[in-house]
């Protein structure tokens, strides 16, 4: 079997590009060209340092950059692996955590804010609420295996939850606990380039390719309960929908 260097390529000493950036680019191209495929293991830092004749600091900087891009993931006690892209189904109403767990990923969240306020005109139209109605707003940064994957901005009609503190790790779990979890949803998707705020949160460059998904969730009786706008990293997600001719 070919060695890692033979598969990925050699560093060049005759160019001014720093060695760690060269190594990053070699691995990045190998992933894009499917020379390295999902879940392939990246050799240990010490082994790469020996193979390429560079310091472990150089290798670590290269791998750190790839991890921040979401191209590789570190698994404690196991090593570093090429990240698997997440397939998010548009035909099933599920939460971010449920999607990640179903694909063997470890989900986590960082709360950016929780707030209570009066409905805005956009929220009023989306949720069918009268002006002056109260809503809860939740902003979260979502991770899979400690890699930032998405930012979610959710608005919930206040009467659908007993209080803002009822939401712990999972918004859908809190809604389900009081019988108000959405059973159907309308979703709208568009490709976009990340604005500065979202790019900074997700650790990517401004104008990085992303997916904007807007969702309205409904109860069985047709009442709108959830209005969520999410920014997903385009380099980590594949959206899948099952289509039927009938």
Residue pairs with C-beta under 8 A, 6 or more apart in sequence:
3 51
4 42
4 43
4 47
4 48
4 51
5 51
5 52
7 30
7 35
7 36
8 26
8 27
8 30
8 35
8 36
9 26
9 29
9 30
10 52
11 19
11 22
11 23
11 26
11 52
11 54
12 22
15 22
19 52
19 54
19 58
20 54
20 58
20 59
20 61
20 62
20 65
21 62
21 65
23 48
23 52
23 54
23 58
23 59
23 62
24 62
24 65
24 66
27 36
27 42
27 62
27 66
27 71
27 72
28 66
28 69
28 71
29 35
30 36
31 71
31 82
36 42
36 82
37 82
38 82
38 83
38 84
38 85
39 81
39 82
39 84
40 81
40 82
41 79
41 80
41 81
42 48
42 63
42 72
42 79
42 80
42 81
42 82
43 51
44 79
45 56
45 59
45 60
45 63
46 56
48 54
48 59
49 55
49 56
49 58
49 59
52 58
52 59
63 72
63 80
66 72
67 73
67 74
67 80
67 147
68 203
69 204
69 235
70 83
70 147
70 148
70 149
70 233
70 235
70 236
71 82
71 83
71 235
72 80
72 81
72 82
72 83
73 80
73 81
73 83
73 145
73 146
73 147
74 80
74 145
74 146
75 81
75 145
83 145
83 147
83 236
84 103
84 104
84 105
85 236
85 237
85 238
86 99
86 100
86 103
86 105
86 144
86 149
86 236
86 237
86 238
87 103
87 237
87 238
87 239
87 240
88 99
88 232
88 237
88 238
88 239
88 240
89 99
89 239
89 240
89 241
89 242
90 187
90 189
90 239
90 240
90 241
91 240
91 241
91 242
93 182
93 183
93 184
93 185
93 217
94 102
95 170
95 171
95 172
96 107
96 142
96 149
96 150
96 152
97 107
97 109
97 169
97 170
98 172
99 107
100 106
100 107
100 144
101 107
105 144
105 145
106 144
106 145
106 146
107 142
107 143
107 144
108 142
108 143
108 146
109 140
109 141
109 142
109 143
109 169
110 140
110 141
110 143
111 138
111 139
111 140
112 139
112 140
112 141
112 151
112 201
113 137
113 138
113 139
114 136
114 137
114 138
114 139
114 164
114 167
115 136
115 137
115 164
116 134
116 135
116 136
116 137
116 158
116 164
117 134
117 135
117 137
118 132
118 133
118 134
118 135
119 127
119 129
119 130
119 131
119 132
119 133
119 134
119 135
119 155
121 131
123 129
123 135
123 155
123 227
124 130
124 131
124 133
126 155
126 216
126 224
126 227
127 135
127 155
127 157
127 216
127 224
127 225
127 227
128 223
128 224
129 135
129 157
133 157
133 158
134 157
134 158
134 159
135 155
135 156
135 157
135 158
136 155
136 156
136 158
136 161
136 164
136 167
137 153
137 154
137 155
137 156
138 152
138 153
138 154
138 155
138 156
138 167
138 171
139 151
139 152
139 153
139 154
140 151
140 152
140 154
141 148
141 150
141 151
141 201
141 202
142 148
142 149
142 150
142 151
142 152
143 149
144 236
147 236
148 201
148 202
148 203
148 233
149 202
149 232
149 233
149 236
149 237
150 202
150 230
150 231
150 232
150 233
151 198
151 201
151 202
151 230
151 231
152 228
152 229
152 230
153 228
153 229
153 230
154 171
154 226
154 227
154 228
155 226
155 227
155 228
156 171
156 175
156 225
156 226
156 227
157 224
157 225
160 175
160 178
160 180
160 225
161 167
161 174
161 175
161 178
161 180
162 178
166 174
166 177
166 178
167 174
168 174
172 181
172 182
175 181
175 182
175 225
175 226
180 219
180 225
182 217
182 218
182 219
182 225
182 226
183 218
183 219
183 220
184 217
184 218
185 215
185 216
185 217
185 218
185 226
186 215
186 216
186 218
187 213
187 214
187 215
187 216
188 213
188 214
188 215
189 211
189 212
189 213
189 214
189 239
190 211
190 212
191 209
191 210
191 211
191 212
191 234
192 210
192 211
192 212
192 231
193 206
193 207
193 208
193 209
193 210
194 202
194 204
194 205
194 206
194 207
194 208
194 209
194 210
194 231
195 206
196 206
198 210
198 231
199 205
199 206
199 207
199 208
202 208
202 231
202 233
204 233
208 233
208 234
208 235
209 234
209 235
210 231
210 232
210 233
210 234
211 231
211 232
211 233
211 234
211 237
211 239
212 229
212 230
212 231
212 232
213 228
213 229
213 230
213 232
214 227
214 228
214 229
214 230
215 226
215 227
215 228
215 229
215 230
216 224
216 226
216 227
217 224
217 225
217 226
217 227
217 228
218 224
218 225
219 225
